Amino acid sequence: MRKLLLFLYVISLVVVLIGFYGMNFFTETVVEDGTGGGNGNPALFIPVFLMPFFFYFLYGTTELSMRLAEKIKTNKTLVTSLIFSVIAAAIIIIYTENKAQDLRKTIVQKQVNFETVSQVPLWSTFSNAIFFNALTFILVLLICYIIGAVWSIYRERRKRVFPSK
């Protein structure tokens, strides 16, 4: 049974990676006239169809993170890895947010149909490449690791407080 679950996890990983990078093909370039960005974001259909694979991928990654955290023998190593993971996740979030804000400012400067930055949505056809790239995929993995490791620590402490009979 474990081989089947691992096979399904690998299939989910491949499908999510293909869909994740497939979103970039729908990224529009910012041009100096008022064209573009008016038909919504057709790439949003990709995550809708990928949801079952994405959820299984998230579950599998979190489960693997829990197992990894249980195998780490020293609490110091686990806490250090958690600290580095949180710092890396925060850096990726800040970097992605800054890139998205810079893109919004560029869109307002080049497109005549936008007057203020608040009119430009953060996630649009112009910003697909910002939110669907290797950094944000690593962010997903880091968040799954953080959740899995914290969950593992919680389960271990719960076992110590409430030992089974």
Helices and strands as residue ranges (DSSP letters): H 2-22, G 23-26, G 42-44, H 45-71, H 75-110, G 117-119, H 128-131, H 134-161
